[in-house]
Amino acid sequence: MAFVWQQPEWPSPLTVRFDIRSDGERSTVTLTERGFGQLVDGDGLRAAHEEGWNSHLANLLRAASR
């Protein structure tokens, strides 16, 4: 699954991609976000997004583990 993420203040969009791979009774989710190099504060935004995605994916793991 992938989508384009565009904020009005960004000169170009980011592309977010989720890959889900089944491994027996478990699955691995890999998230890739690209396009930060086109943004003014791309490094700062990348760090903020990494922190946010880590939190969201941890919540997903907790919910799936119940």
C-alpha positions as a Markdown table, in Angstrom:
| # | Residue | x | y | z |
|---|---|---|---|---|
| 1 | Met | 0.0 | 0.0 | 0.0 |
| 2 | Ala | 1.3 | 3.4 | -0.8 |
| 3 | Phe | 0.1 | 7.0 | -0.8 |
| 4 | Val | 1.3 | 10.5 | -1.5 |
| 5 | Trp | 1.4 | 12.9 | 1.4 |
| 6 | Gln | 1.4 | 16.7 | 0.5 |
| 7 | Gln | 1.1 | 19.6 | 2.9 |
| 8 | Pro | 0.3 | 23.0 | 1.5 |
| 9 | Glu | 3.6 | 24.5 | 2.7 |
| 10 | Trp | 5.7 | 21.7 | 1.1 |
| 11 | Pro | 7.1 | 22.4 | -2.4 |
| 12 | Ser | 6.8 | 18.6 | -3.3 |
| 13 | Pro | 5.1 | 15.6 | -1.8 |
| 14 | Leu | 6.3 | 12.7 | 0.2 |
| 15 | Thr | 5.6 | 9.1 | -0.8 |
| 16 | Val | 4.8 | 6.7 | 2.0 |
| 17 | Arg | 4.8 | 3.0 | 1.4 |
| 18 | Phe | 3.8 | 0.1 | 3.6 |
| 19 | Asp | 5.0 | -3.4 | 2.7 |
| 20 | Ile | 3.5 | -6.3 | 4.7 |
| 21 | Arg | 5.2 | -9.7 | 4.5 |
| 22 | Ser | 3.7 | -12.8 | 6.0 |
| 23 | Asp | 6.1 | -15.1 | 7.9 |
| 24 | Gly | 4.2 | -18.0 | 9.2 |
| 25 | Glu | 2.0 | -16.8 | 12.1 |
| 26 | Arg | 3.7 | -13.4 | 12.1 |
| 27 | Ser | 4.0 | -10.5 | 9.7 |
| 28 | Thr | 6.6 | -7.9 | 9.1 |
| 29 | Val | 5.6 | -4.3 | 8.3 |
| 30 | Thr | 8.2 | -2.2 | 6.5 |
| 31 | Leu | 7.4 | 1.5 | 6.1 |
| 32 | Thr | 9.4 | 3.6 | 3.6 |
| 33 | Glu | 8.9 | 7.4 | 3.3 |
| 34 | Arg | 10.7 | 9.2 | 0.4 |
| 35 | Gly | 11.0 | 12.8 | -0.8 |
| 36 | Phe | 12.5 | 14.6 | 2.2 |
| 37 | Gly | 15.4 | 15.8 | 0.1 |
| 38 | Gln | 13.1 | 18.1 | -1.8 |
| 39 | Leu | 11.9 | 19.9 | 1.4 |
| 40 | Val | 13.5 | 22.9 | 3.1 |
| 41 | Asp | 13.9 | 21.2 | 6.5 |
| 42 | Gly | 13.9 | 17.7 | 5.1 |
| 43 | Asp | 16.2 | 16.3 | 7.8 |
| 44 | Gly | 14.2 | 17.8 | 10.7 |
| 45 | Leu | 10.9 | 16.6 | 9.1 |
| 46 | Arg | 12.4 | 13.1 | 8.5 |
| 47 | Ala | 13.3 | 12.9 | 12.2 |
| 48 | Ala | 9.9 | 14.0 | 13.3 |
| 49 | His | 8.2 | 11.6 | 11.0 |
| 50 | Glu | 10.4 | 8.7 | 12.1 |
| 51 | Glu | 9.4 | 9.3 | 15.7 |
| 52 | Gly | 5.8 | 9.5 | 14.8 |
| 53 | Trp | 5.8 | 6.4 | 12.6 |
| 54 | Asn | 7.6 | 4.5 | 15.3 |
| 55 | Ser | 4.9 | 5.4 | 17.8 |
| 56 | His | 2.1 | 4.5 | 15.3 |
| 57 | Leu | 3.6 | 1.2 | 14.4 |
| 58 | Ala | 4.2 | 0.3 | 18.1 |
| 59 | Asn | 0.5 | 1.0 | 18.7 |
| 60 | Leu | -0.4 | -1.3 | 15.8 |
| 61 | Leu | 1.8 | -4.0 | 17.2 |
| 62 | Arg | 0.2 | -3.8 | 20.6 |
| 63 | Ala | -3.3 | -3.9 | 19.1 |
| 64 | Ala | -2.4 | -6.9 | 16.9 |
| 65 | Ser | -0.8 | -8.8 | 19.8 |
| 66 | Arg | -4.0 | -8.8 | 21.9 |
